């Protein structure tokens, strides 16, 4: 059941991505020949609105084939009025960008649904105390709840962590302990830890862990919009930064995951509940949007790059250069897919 849900999620994400291209193409007057979910042999096809809508055997991708556009042979062109090639570079960029944009919009909708469904955030309740840490020396105990720091009311563990990390001097903690209020003064220490990318960083800490207590996050209807926007931007930033760090070798290549990891994690998320599944689906959707904007010729970002070149220099990239760059792009893309699959198999093998 988990694998079925995973494939359904992947197909839905691909569908929305390609739907973005399809709608933009139709708005620009481009004839769309094929809208396919999956690759390989077609298992189902219907013709509607002049387009062949297909489901193929391998559900790990998809494409919209427009008149005059062929990724396998970019030299094949048509300049009919309803052809992709007859459009201006700006119109082409609009069509190309619409796919990733659809993924960002879908992620926003999913985050908004999560916000409406009720978000649980980590409460500032202390679990374990690190020995000889500032908290331990100051007399902080497990199950203490931090109410405020330096007079600033604390609502969540993240708020508390940020204040501690950004502190310059000693902190005054107002703590609730067994229905009694206590005030404790301590000074955070600079310690080595790891960030979300697995890198070693220096961060000010007081030596406590969370007890795992959660509470509902209070959001108004407008606040839910803000939450969805912030989460979409945050996810985009994290994924973009991760790709940058991977390219520059700041994050080891064995951290790259492939389709097996995606299927496995989506399956696990579906077993936890719909909020977890929506959250992970939104993250994959943002991932798909960001990765497709990379300036690799086989991707939307590569085609956007060609059109920007045409806008600046008033001429198209030569057919020979475009063909060579497209082949190089496919090599890079399949190389990354192969590396992700190799890492997945290694992880499964223990």
C-alpha positions in Angstrom: 0.0 0.0 0.0 2.9 2.4 0.9 4.5 1.9 -2.5 1.2 2.5 -4.3 0.8 5.8 -2.4 4.4 6.8 -3.2 3.9 6.2 -6.9 0.6 8.1 -6.8 2.3 11.0 -5.1 5.1 11.0 -7.7 2.6 10.8 -10.5 0.5 13.7 -9.1 3.6 15.9 -8.7 4.7 15.2 -12.3 1.1 15.8 -13.5 1.0 19.3 -11.9 4.4 20.2 -13.2 3.5 19.2 -16.8 0.0 20.8 -16.3 1.8 24.1 -15.7 3.6 23.8 -19.0 0.4 22.8 -20.7 -1.7 25.7 -19.5 1.1 28.2 -20.2 1.5 26.8 -23.7 -2.2 27.0 -24.5 -2.3 30.6 -23.2 0.6 31.4 -25.6 -1.3 29.7 -28.5 1.1 26.8 -28.8 -0.3 23.4 -30.0 0.4 20.6 -27.5 0.7 17.3 -29.2 1.2 14.9 -26.2 0.8 15.2 -22.5 2.4 12.1 -20.9 2.8 10.9 -17.4 5.6 8.3 -17.4 8.0 7.1 -20.0 8.2 4.0 -22.3 5.3 2.1 -23.7 1.9 3.8 -23.4 -0.7 1.8 -21.4 -3.6 4.2 -21.8 -4.2 7.1 -24.2 -7.2 9.4 -24.9 -7.4 12.4 -27.3 -9.0 15.5 -25.9 -8.8 19.2 -26.9 -6.4 18.2 -29.7 -3.9 16.6 -27.3 -3.0 13.0 -26.7 -3.2 12.4 -22.9 -1.2 9.3 -22.0 -0.1 7.2 -19.1 3.1 5.3 -19.8 4.6 2.1 -18.3 7.4 3.7 -16.3 5.8 6.3 -13.9 9.0 8.1 -13.1 8.7 11.2 -15.1 6.6 12.9 -17.7 6.6 15.4 -20.5 4.5 17.8 -22.6 5.5 17.7 -26.3 4.7 20.9 -28.0 4.7 21.5 -31.7 8.2 22.4 -32.8 9.9 21.2 -29.6 11.9 18.0 -29.3 14.3 17.5 -26.4 15.9 14.5 -28.0 16.6 16.5 -31.2 16.5 20.2 -30.6 17.4 20.9 -34.2 13.9 19.7 -35.2 11.9 22.9 -35.5 8.6 24.3 -36.9 7.8 27.9 -37.4 4.0 27.6 -37.9 2.0 30.2 -35.9 0.9 27.6 -33.3 4.5 26.2 -32.9 6.7 26.7 -29.9 9.5 28.0 -32.1 7.4 30.8 -33.4 7.1 32.4 -30.0 9.3 35.2 -28.6 12.0 34.3 -26.0 9.9 35.9 -23.3 6.8 33.7 -24.2 9.0 30.6 -24.2 10.4 31.5 -20.8 6.9 31.9 -19.5 6.0 28.4 -20.8 9.2 26.9 -19.4 8.9 28.5 -16.0 5.2 27.6 -15.6 6.2 23.9 -14.8 8.3 24.7 -11.7 5.9 27.4 -10.7 3.1 24.8 -10.6 5.2 22.8 -8.2 5.7 25.8 -5.9 2.0 26.6 -6.0 1.1 23.0 -5.2 3.5 23.1 -2.3 1.9 26.3 -1.0 -1.6 24.7 -1.3 -0.4 21.6 0.7 1.2 23.7 3.4 -2.0 25.8 3.6 -4.0 22.6 4.0 -1.6 21.5 6.8 -2.1 24.9 8.5 -5.8 24.5 8.4 -5.6 20.9 9.6 -3.7 22.0 12.8 0.0 22.3 13.3 1.7 20.8 16.3 4.9 22.6 17.4 7.5 21.6 20.0 6.9 23.1 23.4 9.8 24.7 25.4 9.7 21.8 27.9 13.1 20.4 28.9 13.9 16.7 28.6 17.5 15.8 29.4 20.2 18.1 30.8 23.8 17.7 29.6 26.3 17.1 32.4 28.4 20.2 33.3 26.5 22.4 30.9 25.4 25.9 31.8 21.8 24.6 32.4 23.1 21.9 34.7 25.3 24.3 36.7 22.5 26.8 37.0 20.1 24.2 38.5 17.7 23.6 35.5 15.8 20.3 35.8 14.1 17.9 33.5 10.4 18.7 32.9 11.0 22.4 33.5 9.0 24.6 31.2 10.7 27.9 30.0 8.1 30.6 30.0 10.3 33.6 29.0 13.9 34.6 28.4 15.0 38.2 29.3 11.3 39.1 29.6 10.5 37.8 26.1 7.6 35.3 26.2 8.5 31.9 24.7 5.8 30.0 22.8 7.9 27.2 21.1 11.2 25.4 21.4 12.4 27.0 18.1 11.8 30.5 19.5 13.8 29.6 22.6 16.7 28.1 20.6 17.0 31.2 18.4 17.1 33.5 21.4 19.8 31.4 23.0 21.8 31.1 19.7 21.8 34.9 19.2 22.5 35.9 22.8 25.6 37.9 23.7 25.5 37.9 27.5 23.8 36.0 30.3 20.1 35.1 30.1 17.4 35.3 32.7 15.0 32.3 32.4 11.6 32.3 33.9 10.8 28.7 34.5 7.6 26.8 35.6 8.4 23.8 37.7 5.6 21.8 39.3 3.2 24.8 39.3 5.9 27.0 40.9 7.8 29.8 39.2 11.6 30.0 39.3 14.1 32.5 37.9 17.4 31.2 36.7 20.4 33.2 35.3 22.9 31.4 33.1 25.3 32.2 30.2 25.3 30.1 27.0 28.5 28.5 25.8 29.8 28.2 22.3 29.8 24.6 21.3 30.3 22.6 18.1 27.2 21.0 16.6 25.9 20.0 13.2 23.4 22.0 11.1 20.7 20.5 8.8 23.3 19.9 6.1 25.5 17.8 8.4 28.2 20.4 8.6 30.1 21.2 11.8 29.1 24.6 13.1 29.7 26.7 16.2 26.5 27.5 18.1 25.6 29.0 21.5 23.8 26.4 23.7 22.9 25.9 27.3 22.9 22.0 27.2 19.3 20.9 27.1 17.2 18.6 25.0 13.5 18.8 24.3 11.0 16.6 26.2 9.0 16.0 23.0 5.9 17.8 24.4 3.9 19.5 21.7 1.0 22.0 21.5 -1.2 23.3 18.7 0.2 26.3 16.9 -2.4 29.1 16.9 -3.0 30.4 13.4 -5.6 32.8 12.0 -6.9 32.3 8.5 -4.4 35.0 7.3 -1.7 33.5 9.5 -2.2 30.2 7.6 -1.4 32.0 4.4 1.7 33.4 6.0 2.7 30.0 7.3 2.2 28.4 3.8 4.3 31.1 2.2 7.1 30.9 4.8 7.3 27.1 4.5 7.4 27.2 0.7 10.2 29.8 0.8 12.1 28.0 3.5 11.9 24.6 1.7 13.0 26.3 -1.6 16.0 27.9 0.2 17.0 24.7 1.9 16.9 22.7 -1.3 18.7 25.4 -3.3 21.4 25.6 -0.7 21.7 21.8 -0.5 22.3 21.6 -4.3 24.9 24.4 -4.1 26.7 22.7 -1.3 26.6 19.4 -3.2 28.0 21.0 -6.3 30.9 22.7 -4.4 31.7 19.5 -2.4 30.5 21.0 1.0 28.1 18.1 1.4 29.4 14.6 0.5 27.9 13.0 -2.7 26.7 10.0 -0.8 24.0 12.2 0.8 22.3 12.4 -2.6 19.2 10.2 -2.7 17.4 8.7 -5.6 13.9 7.5 -6.5 14.1 4.6 -4.1 14.7 7.0 -1.2 11.7 9.1 -2.3 9.4 6.1 -2.6 10.6 4.8 0.8 10.2 8.1 2.6 6.9 8.9 1.0 5.7 5.4 2.1 6.8 6.0 5.6 5.2 9.4 5.7 1.9 8.0 4.5 1.9 5.5 7.5 2.2 8.4 10.0 -0.8 10.3 8.8 -2.1 12.7 6.1 -0.3 15.8 7.6 3.0 14.0 7.4 2.3 12.8 3.9 1.2 16.3 2.8 4.3 17.8 4.4 6.7 15.5 2.6 4.8 15.8 -0.7 5.1 19.6 -0.5 8.9 19.2 0.1 9.3 16.9 -2.9 7.2 19.3 -5.0 9.5 22.2 -4.1 12.4 20.0 -4.8 11.1 19.2 -8.2 10.5 22.9 -8.9 14.0 24.0 -7.8 15.9 21.2 -9.6 14.0 21.9 -12.9 15.3 25.5 -12.7 18.9 24.4 -12.7 20.8 25.6 -15.8 21.1 22.1 -17.2 20.1 22.0 -20.9 18.0 18.9 -20.4 15.9 20.7 -17.8 13.6 23.8 -17.9 16.4 25.9 -16.5 18.6 25.0 -19.4 16.0 26.0 -22.0 15.4 29.2 -20.1 19.1 29.9 -20.2 19.1 29.5 -24.0 16.2 32.0 -24.3 17.9 34.5 -22.1 20.9 34.2 -24.4 18.7 34.9 -27.4 17.1 38.0 -25.6 20.6 39.4 -24.9 22.4 38.7 -28.1 19.4 38.9 -30.5 20.2 35.5 -32.0 19.6 31.8 -31.1 22.3 29.5 -29.9 23.8 27.6 -32.8 22.3 24.2 -33.5 25.6 22.5 -33.0 26.2 24.1 -29.6 22.6 23.5 -28.6 22.9 19.8 -29.6 26.2 19.3 -27.7 24.9 21.1 -24.6 21.7 19.1 -24.6 23.6 15.8 -24.9 25.9 17.0 -22.0 22.8 17.9 -20.0 21.3 14.4 -20.4 24.7 12.9 -19.4 24.7 15.0 -16.3 21.1 14.3 -15.5 21.4 10.5 -15.9 24.7 10.7 -14.0 22.9 12.3 -11.0 20.1 9.8 -11.3 22.6 6.9 -11.3 24.5 8.3 -8.3 21.2 8.7 -6.4 20.2 5.1 -7.2 23.7 3.8 -6.3 23.5 5.6 -2.9 20.0 4.2 -2.4 21.2 0.6 -3.0 24.1 1.1 -0.7 21.8 2.4 2.1 19.5 -0.6 1.6 22.5 -2.9 1.7 23.3 -1.5 5.1 
